[in-house]
Amino acid sequence: MASDPELVERLREWFAERGVTDERRMFGGHAFLDAGRMTACANSRGELMVRCDPDTTDQLAAEPGVVQTEMRGRPMKGWLDIEPAAVTDDVDLARWLSLALTYARSLPRPKGPRGSMGRAKRGRRPGEARQRRGTSRWTSEARRPTRPACSRGRARS
């Protein structure tokens, strides 16, 4: 089952009002990221998946319609799955999303190629041109260094 389009639209509107516009396809649904930090997701089961403080996961999961997220049979601290019936009201939806956004903004920005502060892949700095295919150091077999005849670099006798 694909993510619920109505839920995705509600999430899109709520996050757009708060300046969060990064939306990506993840977990068979739509994930919303704030400065590279995943905040919430409309997953493939039609549920709302939100980020929370790992220390409060058990307490929040005790509420009706809320369970701790499991991926491949393993519970994930800091993530909650909320049934569609628990977020039919905009006030309930806003409560869960504000909880998720507040916690996500308290985390450091991710580093690396997907984060906003990290370096690009293969050592390139943001804005540097990419090396074109076929322009590597060794362009032809004739220019490739040759191996010695034996493994120690001496000629065979």
MDAnalysis code that builds the backbone (N, CA, C; Angstrom):
import MDAnalysis as mda
import numpy as np

u = mda.Universe.empty(471, n_residues=157, atom_resindex=np.repeat(np.arange(157), 3), trajectory=True)
u.add_TopologyAttr("name", ["N", "CA", "C"] * 157)
u.add_TopologyAttr("resid", np.arange(1, 158))
u.add_TopologyAttr("resname", ["MET", "ALA", "SER", "ASP", "PRO", "GLU", "LEU", "VAL", "GLU", "ARG", "LEU", "ARG", "GLU", "TRP", "PHE", "ALA", "GLU", "ARG", "GLY", "VAL", "THR", "ASP", "GLU", "ARG", "ARG", "MET", "PHE", "GLY", "GLY", "HIS", "ALA", "PHE", "LEU", "ASP", "ALA", "GLY", "ARG", "MET", "THR", "ALA", "CYS", "ALA", "ASN", "SER", "ARG", "GLY", "GLU", "LEU", "MET", "VAL", "ARG", "CYS", "ASP", "PRO", "ASP", "THR", "THR", "ASP", "GLN", "LEU", "ALA", "ALA", "GLU", "PRO", "GLY", "VAL", "VAL", "GLN", "THR", "GLU", "MET", "ARG", "GLY", "ARG", "PRO", "MET", "LYS", "GLY", "TRP", "LEU", "ASP", "ILE", "GLU", "PRO", "ALA", "ALA", "VAL", "THR", "ASP", "ASP", "VAL", "ASP", "LEU", "ALA", "ARG", "TRP", "LEU", "SER", "LEU", "ALA", "LEU", "THR", "TYR", "ALA", "ARG", "SER", "LEU", "PRO", "ARG", "PRO", "LYS", "GLY", "PRO", "ARG", "GLY", "SER", "MET", "GLY", "ARG", "ALA", "LYS", "ARG", "GLY", "ARG", "ARG", "PRO", "GLY", "GLU", "ALA", "ARG", "GLN", "ARG", "ARG", "GLY", "THR", "SER", "ARG", "TRP", "THR", "SER", "GLU", "ALA", "ARG", "ARG", "PRO", "THR", "ARG", "PRO", "ALA", "CYS", "SER", "ARG", "GLY", "ARG", "ALA", "ARG", "SER"])
u.atoms.positions = np.array([
    [0.839, -1.182, 0.000],
    [0.000, 0.000, 0.000],
    [0.877, 1.236, 0.000],
    [0.530, 2.206, -0.791],
    [1.282, 3.454, -0.851],
    [0.841, 4.378, 0.277],
    [1.623, 5.426, 0.494],
    [1.278, 6.366, 1.559],
    [-0.035, 7.075, 1.239],
    [-0.715, 7.505, 2.276],
    [-2.009, 8.163, 2.154],
    [-1.819, 9.554, 1.546],
    [-2.357, 9.828, 0.341],
    [-2.138, 11.129, -0.300],
    [-2.720, 12.294, 0.495],
    [-3.815, 12.041, 1.201],
    [-4.413, 13.106, 2.013],
    [-3.488, 13.481, 3.184],
    [-2.906, 12.466, 3.820],
    [-1.966, 12.718, 4.913],
    [-0.727, 13.438, 4.402],
    [-0.226, 13.018, 3.245],
    [0.960, 13.665, 2.655],
    [0.678, 15.148, 2.406],
    [-0.490, 15.468, 1.878],
    [-0.848, 16.871, 1.606],
    [-0.951, 17.669, 2.898],
    [-1.524, 17.063, 3.939],
    [-1.620, 17.746, 5.227],
    [-0.232, 18.011, 5.800],
    [0.663, 17.035, 5.683],
    [2.042, 17.219, 6.151],
    [2.747, 18.310, 5.344],
    [2.582, 18.266, 4.039],
    [3.212, 19.243, 3.161],
    [2.792, 20.670, 3.539],
    [1.500, 20.876, 3.778],
    [1.009, 22.204, 4.151],
    [1.550, 22.636, 5.512],
    [1.535, 21.728, 6.482],
    [1.993, 22.065, 7.831],
    [3.468, 22.440, 7.823],
    [4.292, 21.632, 7.137],
    [5.724, 21.913, 7.100],
    [6.035, 23.161, 6.274],
    [5.297, 23.419, 5.202],
    [5.534, 24.607, 4.380],
    [5.298, 25.880, 5.184],
    [4.317, 25.869, 6.071],
    [4.060, 27.037, 6.919],
    [5.229, 27.317, 7.862],
    [6.048, 26.325, 8.128],
    [7.180, 26.468, 9.036],
    [8.517, 26.509, 8.304],
    [8.473, 26.620, 6.986],
    [9.699, 26.772, 6.195],
    [10.424, 25.481, 5.878],
    [9.803, 24.345, 6.106],
    [10.421, 23.056, 5.795],
    [9.881, 22.600, 4.447],
    [10.748, 22.577, 3.441],
    [10.286, 22.243, 2.093],
    [10.996, 21.022, 1.505],
    [11.932, 20.439, 2.232],
    [12.670, 19.283, 1.724],
    [11.831, 18.026, 1.928],
    [11.371, 17.455, 0.834],
    [10.520, 16.265, 0.858],
    [11.167, 15.207, -0.020],
    [11.305, 13.996, 0.523],
    [11.936, 12.906, -0.229],
    [11.118, 11.626, -0.094],
    [11.255, 10.756, -1.096],
    [10.593, 9.450, -1.047],
    [11.451, 8.513, -0.197],
    [10.870, 8.026, 0.908],
    [11.560, 7.082, 1.788],
    [10.538, 6.160, 2.409],
    [10.940, 4.943, 2.715],
    [10.095, 3.978, 3.408],
    [8.776, 3.748, 2.669],
    [8.770, 3.860, 1.368],
    [7.557, 3.677, 0.591],
    [6.588, 4.824, 0.751],
    [7.042, 5.927, 1.288],
    [6.175, 7.082, 1.518],
    [6.918, 8.383, 1.270],
    [6.482, 9.429, 1.952],
    [7.072, 10.755, 1.794],
    [7.653, 11.196, 3.125],
    [8.951, 11.501, 3.146],
    [9.620, 11.975, 4.354],
    [9.865, 13.472, 4.231],
    [9.799, 14.163, 5.348],
    [10.033, 15.602, 5.393],
    [11.259, 15.854, 6.256],
    [12.224, 16.598, 5.677],
    [13.493, 16.833, 6.340],
    [13.681, 18.320, 6.593],
    [14.204, 18.642, 7.762],
    [14.524, 20.014, 8.125],
    [16.039, 20.113, 8.226],
    [16.665, 20.827, 7.313],
    [18.116, 20.988, 7.263],
    [18.825, 19.628, 7.277],
    [18.296, 18.672, 6.521],
    [18.910, 17.361, 6.399],
    [18.529, 16.381, 7.490],
    [17.743, 16.811, 8.462],
    [17.326, 15.933, 9.560],
    [15.901, 15.460, 9.319],
    [15.724, 14.137, 9.206],
    [14.389, 13.607, 8.974],
    [13.518, 13.881, 10.190],
    [12.330, 14.418, 9.937],
    [11.446, 14.822, 11.014],
    [10.214, 13.942, 11.093],
    [9.533, 13.755, 9.970],
    [8.309, 12.958, 9.943],
    [8.165, 12.320, 8.576],
    [7.310, 11.301, 8.519],
    [7.129, 10.565, 7.275],
    [5.721, 9.996, 7.219],
    [5.101, 10.063, 6.061],
    [3.861, 9.319, 5.813],
    [4.322, 8.012, 5.192],
    [4.296, 6.935, 5.979],
    [4.909, 5.692, 5.514],
    [3.986, 4.886, 4.606],
    [4.475, 3.750, 4.153],
    [3.746, 2.943, 3.174],
    [2.491, 2.292, 3.745],
    [2.383, 2.214, 5.061],
    [1.186, 1.630, 5.680],
    [0.111, 2.676, 5.919],
    [0.331, 3.914, 5.499],
    [-0.651, 4.978, 5.683],
    [-0.579, 5.617, 7.051],
    [0.440, 5.271, 7.830],
    [0.604, 5.830, 9.163],
    [1.545, 7.028, 9.130],
    [1.488, 7.800, 10.195],
    [2.412, 8.914, 10.382],
    [3.567, 8.403, 11.228],
    [4.783, 8.587, 10.744],
    [5.975, 8.200, 11.485],
    [6.668, 9.479, 11.908],
    [6.874, 9.682, 13.220],
    [7.490, 10.914, 13.710],
    [8.725, 10.605, 14.535],
    [9.615, 11.582, 14.566],
    [10.825, 11.487, 15.362],
    [10.547, 12.052, 16.741],
    [11.157, 11.464, 17.762],
    [11.001, 11.985, 19.118],
    [12.278, 11.717, 19.903],
    [12.352, 12.271, 21.082],
    [13.492, 12.046, 21.959],
    [13.505, 10.568, 22.347],
    [14.615, 9.857, 22.160],
    [14.652, 8.430, 22.499],
    [14.313, 8.146, 23.965],
    [14.572, 9.103, 24.844],
    [14.264, 8.899, 26.259],
    [12.763, 8.916, 26.533],
    [11.974, 9.526, 25.671],
    [10.526, 9.617, 25.889],
    [9.736, 8.665, 24.990],
    [10.417, 7.824, 24.239],
    [9.733, 6.923, 23.305],
    [8.715, 6.029, 24.009],
    [9.126, 5.395, 25.096],
    [8.222, 4.473, 25.797],
    [7.008, 5.194, 26.374],
    [7.230, 6.375, 26.923],
    [6.134, 7.154, 27.503],
    [5.129, 7.564, 26.429],
    [5.624, 8.041, 25.280],
    [4.730, 8.466, 24.203],
    [4.029, 7.280, 23.537],
    [4.716, 6.139, 23.472],
    [4.132, 4.957, 22.841],
    [2.977, 4.373, 23.660],
    [2.846, 4.798, 24.895],
    [1.750, 4.318, 25.745],
    [0.422, 4.994, 25.406],
    [0.455, 6.066, 24.627],
    [-0.778, 6.767, 24.251],
    [-1.560, 5.921, 23.245],
    [-2.894, 6.094, 23.201],
    [-3.698, 5.289, 22.265],
    [-3.375, 5.607, 20.800],
    [-3.239, 4.565, 19.999],
    [-2.972, 4.715, 18.567],
    [-1.516, 4.973, 18.229],
    [-0.635, 4.835, 19.214],
    [0.789, 5.125, 19.008],
    [1.603, 3.896, 19.407],
    [2.537, 3.492, 18.552],
    [3.445, 2.386, 18.854],
    [4.859, 2.787, 18.445],
    [5.822, 2.152, 19.076],
    [7.213, 2.398, 18.699],
    [7.461, 1.805, 17.320],
    [8.166, 2.526, 16.477],
    [8.457, 2.071, 15.122],
    [9.354, 0.837, 15.155],
    [9.024, -0.125, 14.291],
    [9.861, -1.312, 14.119],
    [10.268, -1.410, 12.662],
    [11.537, -1.667, 12.442],
    [12.047, -1.883, 11.088],
    [12.750, -3.226, 11.069],
    [12.280, -4.097, 10.193],
    [12.820, -5.452, 10.066],
    [12.798, -6.189, 11.409],
    [11.732, -5.963, 12.168],
    [11.561, -6.654, 13.435],
    [12.305, -6.054, 14.609],
    [13.051, -4.975, 14.388],
    [13.825, -4.358, 15.464],
    [13.184, -3.033, 15.865],
    [12.928, -2.840, 17.163],
    [12.347, -1.571, 17.608],
    [13.349, -0.432, 17.450],
    [12.846, 0.719, 17.047],
    [13.703, 1.893, 16.829],
    [13.376, 2.946, 17.886],
    [14.285, 3.140, 18.823],
    [14.116, 4.187, 19.825],
    [14.158, 5.532, 19.114],
    [13.275, 6.423, 19.496],
    [13.270, 7.760, 18.914],
    [12.337, 7.908, 17.725],
    [11.578, 6.874, 17.399],
    [10.633, 6.932, 16.281],
    [9.308, 6.301, 16.700],
    [8.215, 6.925, 16.309],
    [6.874, 6.453, 16.642],
    [6.020, 6.328, 15.397],
    [5.187, 5.290, 15.342],
    [4.174, 5.138, 14.299],
    [2.836, 5.517, 14.909],
    [2.123, 6.412, 14.267],
    [0.845, 6.887, 14.765],
    [-0.239, 6.490, 13.774],
    [-1.245, 5.800, 14.263],
    [-2.343, 5.329, 13.413],
    [-3.101, 6.517, 12.820],
    [-3.666, 6.346, 11.624],
    [-4.418, 7.439, 10.992],
    [-5.568, 7.964, 11.857],
    [-6.206, 7.081, 12.614],
    [-7.332, 7.508, 13.454],
    [-6.895, 8.473, 14.560],
    [-5.620, 8.418, 14.950],
    [-5.116, 9.286, 16.027],
    [-4.744, 10.682, 15.546],
    [-4.719, 10.898, 14.227],
    [-4.352, 12.222, 13.701],
    [-5.397, 12.753, 12.713],
    [-6.648, 12.376, 12.900],
    [-7.691, 12.894, 12.005],
    [-7.938, 14.373, 12.266],
    [-7.748, 14.809, 13.493],
    [-7.936, 16.213, 13.867],
    [-6.638, 16.984, 13.599],
    [-6.749, 18.205, 13.083],
    [-5.564, 19.014, 12.796],
    [-4.795, 19.368, 14.058],
    [-5.478, 19.497, 15.179],
    [-4.809, 19.816, 16.443],
    [-3.913, 18.648, 16.864],
    [-4.409, 17.426, 16.738],
    [-3.605, 16.247, 17.075],
    [-2.405, 16.114, 16.141],
    [-2.635, 16.343, 14.858],
    [-1.545, 16.277, 13.885],
    [-0.475, 17.316, 14.221],
    [-0.909, 18.540, 14.519],
    [0.034, 19.614, 14.842],
    [0.831, 19.292, 16.102],
    [0.198, 18.641, 17.068],
    [0.906, 18.278, 18.301],
    [2.066, 17.338, 18.002],
    [1.797, 16.286, 17.222],
    [2.840, 15.316, 16.912],
    [3.928, 15.903, 16.026],
    [3.530, 16.705, 15.050],
    [4.530, 17.283, 14.140],
    [5.389, 18.324, 14.839],
    [4.806, 19.116, 15.732],
    [5.605, 20.102, 16.455],
    [6.578, 19.418, 17.410],
    [6.139, 18.312, 18.015],
    [7.034, 17.522, 18.860],
    [8.223, 17.015, 18.039],
    [7.923, 16.491, 16.850],
    [8.973, 15.947, 15.978],
    [9.915, 17.048, 15.486],
    [9.362, 18.169, 15.063],
    [10.190, 19.257, 14.531],
    [11.054, 19.879, 15.618],
    [10.504, 20.048, 16.805],
    [11.279, 20.609, 17.915],
    [12.460, 19.712, 18.254],
    [12.221, 18.398, 18.310],
    [13.322, 17.490, 18.618],
    [14.347, 17.455, 17.481],
    [13.888, 17.406, 16.243],
    [14.819, 17.342, 15.102],
    [15.697, 18.591, 15.050],
    [15.136, 19.735, 15.382],
    [15.930, 20.974, 15.367],
    [16.922, 21.054, 16.515],
    [16.730, 20.239, 17.544],
    [17.679, 20.226, 18.660],
    [18.915, 19.390, 18.334],
    [18.848, 18.606, 17.273],
    [19.968, 17.745, 16.878],
    [20.971, 18.523, 16.035],
    [22.256, 18.101, 16.050],
    [23.235, 18.764, 15.179],
    [22.932, 18.462, 13.718],
    [23.347, 19.367, 12.857],
    [23.143, 19.147, 11.422],
    [23.984, 17.972, 10.960],
    [23.444, 17.161, 10.048],
    [24.218, 16.002, 9.567],
    [25.406, 16.454, 8.725],
    [26.461, 15.661, 8.777],
    [27.644, 15.932, 7.966],
    [27.654, 14.963, 6.807],
    [28.312, 15.334, 5.740],
    [28.420, 14.425, 4.603],
    [27.720, 14.974, 3.384],
    [27.650, 14.154, 2.332],
    [27.123, 14.640, 1.059],
    [25.659, 15.029, 1.111],
    [24.850, 14.450, 2.000],
    [23.437, 14.804, 2.049],
    [23.161, 15.935, 3.014],
    [24.051, 16.175, 3.943],
    [23.855, 17.248, 4.905],
    [24.191, 18.593, 4.299],
    [23.721, 19.635, 4.894],
    [23.927, 20.950, 4.314],
    [25.307, 21.509, 4.615],
    [26.049, 20.924, 5.570],
    [27.348, 21.484, 5.931],
    [28.516, 20.614, 5.502],
    [28.256, 19.429, 5.042],
    [29.330, 18.508, 4.717],
    [29.922, 18.756, 3.344],
    [31.041, 18.090, 3.085],
    [31.663, 18.181, 1.770],
    [30.960, 17.235, 0.817],
    [31.087, 17.511, -0.446],
    [30.469, 16.662, -1.462],
    [31.243, 15.360, -1.582],
    [30.703, 14.409, -2.300],
    [31.337, 13.107, -2.462],
    [32.686, 13.243, -3.151],
    [33.552, 12.275, -2.857],
    [34.886, 12.164, -3.466],
    [35.734, 13.418, -3.279],
    [35.566, 14.091, -2.151],
    [36.447, 15.201, -1.823],
    [36.173, 16.500, -2.543],
    [35.153, 16.545, -3.389],
    [34.868, 17.807, -4.064],
    [34.231, 18.778, -3.084],
    [34.538, 20.017, -3.229],
    [33.891, 21.037, -2.417],
    [32.637, 21.510, -3.149],
    [31.643, 21.990, -2.413],
    [30.440, 22.484, -3.082],
    [30.783, 23.551, -4.120],
    [30.248, 23.408, -5.294],
    [30.492, 24.369, -6.362],
    [31.614, 23.969, -7.308],
    [32.447, 23.002, -6.922],
    [33.522, 22.570, -7.805],
    [32.959, 21.758, -8.957],
    [33.609, 21.871, -10.090],
    [33.159, 21.112, -11.260],
    [33.472, 19.634, -11.069],
    [32.646, 18.812, -11.632],
    [32.851, 17.373, -11.599],
    [33.818, 16.955, -12.673],
    [34.626, 15.965, -12.392],
    [35.522, 15.446, -13.409],
    [34.704, 14.622, -14.389],
    [34.899, 14.884, -15.670],
    [34.113, 14.169, -16.672],
    [34.616, 12.755, -16.842],
    [33.711, 11.900, -17.240],
    [34.037, 10.501, -17.470],
    [35.068, 10.367, -18.578],
    [36.017, 9.483, -18.394],
    [37.017, 9.244, -19.423],
    [38.199, 10.193, -19.348],
    [38.235, 11.059, -18.352],
    [39.359, 11.986, -18.243],
    [40.185, 11.666, -17.010],
    [40.230, 10.403, -16.654],
    [41.005, 10.010, -15.488],
    [42.493, 10.071, -15.805],
    [43.300, 9.784, -14.827],
    [44.745, 9.881, -14.973],
    [45.280, 8.949, -16.053],
    [44.750, 7.738, -16.121],
    [45.205, 6.774, -17.116],
    [44.150, 6.674, -18.205],
    [44.412, 7.292, -19.332],
    [43.420, 7.319, -20.398],
    [43.571, 6.193, -21.403],
    [44.725, 5.603, -21.461],
    [44.878, 4.515, -22.424],
    [45.774, 3.435, -21.843],
    [45.692, 2.249, -22.410],
    [46.500, 1.132, -21.937],
    [47.990, 1.405, -22.124],
    [48.346, 2.159, -23.166],
    [49.758, 2.402, -23.460],
    [50.414, 3.208, -22.344],
    [49.666, 4.031, -21.646],
    [50.259, 4.884, -20.627],
    [50.195, 4.264, -19.232],
    [49.560, 3.122, -19.111],
    [49.452, 2.471, -17.813],
    [50.811, 1.932, -17.389],
    [51.168, 2.056, -16.128],
    [52.463, 1.514, -15.702],
    [52.470, -0.009, -15.817],
    [53.607, -0.552, -16.146],
    [53.714, -1.998, -16.317],
    [54.162, -2.634, -15.009],
    [53.757, -3.872, -14.814],
    [54.163, -4.601, -13.624],
    [55.521, -5.242, -13.876],
    [56.304, -5.367, -12.822],
    [57.571, -6.076, -12.996],
    [57.303, -7.553, -13.278],
    [58.308, -8.234, -13.789],
    [58.172, -9.643, -14.176],
    [57.880, -10.543, -12.976],
    [58.406, -10.222, -11.819],
    [58.107, -11.021, -10.635],
    [57.634, -10.100, -9.528],
    [57.188, -10.706, -8.449],
    [56.580, -9.895, -7.408],
    [57.554, -9.031, -6.632],
    [58.858, -9.357, -6.683],
    [59.822, -8.541, -5.926],
    [60.506, -7.504, -6.809],
    [60.125, -7.407, -8.019],
    [60.678, -6.391, -8.886],
    [61.960, -6.785, -9.576],
    [62.417, -8.032, -9.414],
    [63.643, -8.471, -10.071],
    [63.297, -9.309, -11.302],
    [64.193, -9.325, -12.227],
    [63.974, -10.140, -13.428],
    [64.122, -11.604, -13.067],
    [63.360, -12.440, -13.752],
    [63.455, -13.870, -13.519],
    [64.717, -14.444, -14.153],
    [65.316, -15.453, -13.485],
    [66.503, -16.048, -14.067],
    [66.230, -17.446, -14.554],
])
